[in-house]
Amino acid sequence: PPPFEDYSGELLLYSILLDNGHEEIYAAASSQCSVQAPVEVRVLSISAVTSYGTSPPAFVDLRHASVSGPFLGKLASTADGSSVRVSWSSTAGKDLLYFVIEWKSLPAGGLQWKKVVKDLKDSTITGLMAGVKYNLSLYAVTTRGVSAPASRLIYSRELKPLSAPMLHVLNREVTRILVRWDELPLHQQRGFITKYTVYLQTLDSSSTTLNVSHWFELAYSKMPSLC
């Protein structure tokens, strides 16, 4: 929404206008929407409509520019995981207008975004939660359109998983067993899984320490298995 000091009266609705003349109306309580835009549409505009009139339009360029996207650098998180400082480099050159940072919590969170002036090469995003995975994207907006995004999955702060993988015994033989484990649900992972460790102990062992048999690099499979 526009800042309160930028308008008088009551905010009634938002008007979204495509450059082909199509208009869609959204309630004042809305902060995002999905618009079906034909491929030939290059620009859309959003205006706030109040009881005293309509605001100047804010324009969104839908063109895809044939320029390289920014390159994401190191991310620096605060100790509590509430914010992350994002840095980048860009080769967009004199056509560059500004940058846009987008972030969305997974698996299904609301999209948030921030506009950054072209002279900056770093910015801080706030309001993050520790143990939550985010999809972070950075775009360069130029006079020729919008670049391809530079994207990265991030945690502002990784935490210990909430539970263990679910283990299944698939087959038993004299000298081996075949087991399978299910990947943790995303909300229980709370960080990037880098390996699995299998512990073995015979039933007649008096030791309280479990023996580490093997560790396994994470495979991109929903159901890893071990023979």
C-alpha positions, -999 to +999 in steps of 0.1 A: +000+000+000+011+036-005+023+054+028-006+070+047+010+104+043+008+100+005-030+101+002-061+114+018-095+098+025-102+061+025-083+035+004-111+018-016-094-006-040-066-013-064-069-010-102-045-032-123-044-022-159-026-042-187-012-024-217-038-042-239-066-023-220-077-051-197-084-040-162-088-060-130-100-047-096-089-059-062-100-050-027-081-025-006-071-053+018-052-071-010-014-070-011-008-095-040-027-111-068-024-134-098-031-118-132-035-137-164-013-118-189-012-127-226+023-130-240+021-098-260+015-077-228+047-059-220+037-037-191+011-035-164+003-007-140-012-006-105-031+024-091-046+029-056-082+043-057-093+064-027-124+083-018-107+114-032-094+100-065-068+077-081-031+077-074-004+079-101+003+044-115+032+022-105+045+003-135+058-033-137+079-042-167+071-077-180+097-078-208+125-103-205+158-086-212+186-103-231+211-094-203+229-116-178+213-117-144+232-106-112+255-129-094+247-136-058+276-134-034+279-144+003+249-142+026+254-130+062+227-138+088+221-123+122+225-145+152+188-149+158+180-156+121+156-127+118+175-110+088+200-118+061+223-094+043+224-102+006+253-091-016+258-094-054+276-082-085+261-073-119+272-067-155+240-049-166+259-017-173+244+016-183+210+001-190+205-008-154+175+009-136+173-009-103+173-043-086+145-064-071+150-089-043+122-115-038+119-141-011+093-167-003+091-192+025+087-229+016+066-250+010+038-224+006+045-189+019+036-154+008+059-137-017+078-107-004+100-083-023+122-052-021+133-027-046+170-016-044+186+014-062+211+005-089+241+020-071+239-005-042+254-040-044+240-053-011+208-050+010+192-066+041+160-085+041+142-088+074+113-106+091+128-141+085+124-171+108+151-195+119+147-231+107+125-220+077+137-225+041+133-196+017+136-193-020+156-161-027+157-145-061+175-113-074+166-095-106+182-066-125+156-043-141+170-025-172+157-002-199+154-033-221+134-053-195+140-077-166+170-100-164+169-137-156+169-142-118+198-153-097+182-177-072+193-196-041+176-217-014+186-203+020+181-206+057+186-175+078+196-198+106+197-236+105+184-256+135+184-292+147+158-314+129+126-320+148+125-357+143+143-387+129+138-402+094+111-429+093+129-463+088+116-493+070+131-528+068+125-541+033+144-574+034+163-596+059+190-621+050+217-640+069+245-614+063+226-583+054+194-564+057+179-539+032+164-508+048+148-476+035+142-443+051+118-415+041+129-379+038+118-356+066+089-333+059+103-298+050+090-281+082+108-307+103+142-305+085+150-269+097+182-270+077+200-286+047+205-323+051+240-332+041+243-369+051+226-398+069+244-418+096+234-455+102+240-469+137+242-506+145+241-525+178+237-562+185+209-572+209+233-590+232+257-560+235+262-546+269+276-513+256+254-482+256+273-468+227+259-475+192+285-483+165+286-461+134+284-483+104+285-458+075+275-423+066+260-415+033+260-383+012+225-371+006+210-385-026+183-366-044+157-393-038+126-393-016+134-429-005+171-436+000+180-472+007+209-491+021+220-527+016 
